[in-house]
Amino acid sequence: MDLSWGNLKHMSHSRAEESVYWDLCHRGIEALLAARLEESEALFRQAYVQAERHGLLTLTGRAYCNWAAVQVERGETAGIEVGLSAVLGGSPDLKARQLAAYHLAALYRTEGRTRVGRFFAEMSLRLATELGERNSRAVSSHFVGLLLLAESRLQSAQPYLEEALDLGFREDVPAQMLVAASTLGYCLSLGDASGEAARLLERTDRDLERLPCPLYQPAVHLNLGFGWLELGNFDAALHHGRLALHQGSPIRRDVKHTHYLLGEVFARKGDHQEAREHFEILRQKFYPNLPDFTELLLIGRTHHFVNWLA
C-alpha cells in the first residue's frame, strides 16, 4: 500500500493547521499498521477534512487518497472511483496524482478488473519514477508484477517483482519487503525455479519471525502457504494457512483466500472432512448463490490453475 507519509519528519509545522493534519495522519498510519482499519479510516477522514477546511492545497489530494486507500481495503468503495479520478485528473500535485493512480489500481483489483487495474498501476509507476521516490517506485513495481501474476503472466511479472526488491521499501516498515519477497517466491513456485522459490520462501519465513506487522502478516502467510502448496510441502502450507486464519485479517479477500488455501491443503493431505468444512465456509461467506461450489472444489484440486492473487 502506498500512502503519503514520507515527509512526516521533514514537513514544516509552523502552521497549527498543518501540525494537526500531520498528527492525525501519523496516528492513522499507526492504526493501519496495527490492522485497526476502522480507526485508521476515521483518522484519515479527519485529516482530509482538516486539509480541505484550512486550504492545505498540496495536502488535500494526498489526504483523500490515504482515506480512500483504507476504504478500499475495508470494501467500502462507494464513490471512491469518482473521488480518486478527480484527484488524478485535477490535482496540481504530482504526488497526489501518483497516489490516486495507485489506489485506483487497488480498487479495480478488488473488483476483479485486473487489466484496467494494471493500466493504473503502470501509470503510478511512471509518476513515481518522475517523482524520484524509490519507495513509491518499489510499491508500484510490485503492484504491476502482482497484477501480471494475477493474469498468470509469470515471465512478465517476475522482472517487476525483482525490481521492487532491488529498489527496496521503507526502512520503518520492513514488512513491506516481506510481502514483495513472498510474492516473488510464490511466482517462482509456479514455474520451473522450485529450488530458488524454496530458498526465498524459507528466508521470508525466518525474517517474518523478526519483523511482525499485523497489517501485512496475513498476506505474507498466504503467499508462503500457496508457495509451499505448489512445491508440495503440505505441512508448511498448512502451518501458514493456520497462522493466517488465527490472525483474523480484517481484509475480506484475505479471509476468502485463507479458507481456500486450507481447503486445498487438507484435500491434498487426504483429510476431506476438514477440506469440506473450509470449502463450505468459503461458499457460505463468498459464493452463497453457488450451491454446488463445495462439491466442485472437493472433486479435484484447482490451485494449479486458479491463481490465488487473481
Residue, then its C-alpha position, 0 to 999 in steps of 0.5 A: m500500500d502506498l500512502s503519503w507519509g514520507n515527509l512526516k519528519h521533514m514537513s514544516h509545522s509552523r502552521a497549527e493547521e498543518s501540525v494537526y493534519w500531520d498528527l492525525c495522519h501519523r496516528g492513522i498510519e499507526a492504526l493501519l499498521a496495527a490492522r485497526l482499519e476502522e480507526s485508521e479510516a476515521l483518522f484519515r477522514q479527519a485529516y482530509v477534512q482538516a486539509e480541505r477546511h484550512g486550504l492545505l492545497t498540496l495536502t488535500g489530494r494526498a489526504y483523500c487518497n490515504w482515506a480512500a486507500v483504507q476504504v478500499e481495503r475495508g470494501e467500502t468503495a462507494g464513490i471512491e472511483v469518482g473521488l480518486s479520478a478527480v484527484l488524478g485528473g485535477s490535482p496540481d500535485l504530482k504526488a497526489r496524482q501518483l497516489a490516486a493512480y495507485h489506489l485506483a489500481a487497488l480498487y479495480r483489483t478488488e473488483g476483479r478488473t485486473r487489466v484496467g487495474r494494471f493500466f493504473a498501476e503502470m501509470s503510478l509507476r511512471l509518476a513515481t519514477e518522475l517523482g524520484e521516490r524509490n519507495s513509491r517506485a518499489v510499491s508500484s513495481h510490485f503492484v504491476g508484477l502482482l497484477l501480471l501474476a494475477e493474469s498468470r503472466l509469470q515471465s512478465a511479472q517476475p522482472y517487476l517483482e525483482e525490481a521492487l526488491d532491488l529498489g527496496f521499501r521503507e526502512d520503518v516498515p520492513a514488512q513491506m519487503l516481506v510481502a514483495a519477497s513472498t510474492l516473488g517466491y510464490c511466482l517462482s513456485l509456479g514455474d520451473a525455479s522450485g529450488e530458488a522459490a524454496r530458498l526465498l520462501e524459507r528466508t521470508d519465513r525466518d525474517l517474518e519471525r523478526l519483523p511482525c506487522p499485523l497489517y501485512q502478516p496475513a498476506v505474507h502467510l498466504n503467499l508462503g502457504f500457496g508457495w509451499l502448496e505448489l512445491g508440495n510441502f503440505d505441512a508448511a502450507l498448512h502451518h501458514g494457512r493456520l497462522a493466517l486464519h488465527q490472525g483474523s485479517p480484517i481484509r475480506r479477500d484475505v479471509k476468502h483466500t485463507h479458507y481456500l488455501l486450507g481447503e486445498v491443503f487438507a484435500r491434498k493431505g487426504d483429510h476431506q472432512e476438514a477440506r469440506e468444512h473450509f470449502e463450505i465456509l468459503r461458499q457460505k461467506f463468498y459464493p452463497n448463490l453457488p450451491d454446488f461450489t463445495e462439491l466442485l472444489l472437493i472433486g479435484r484440486t484447482h490451485h494449479f490453475v486458479n491463481w490465488l492473487a487473481 
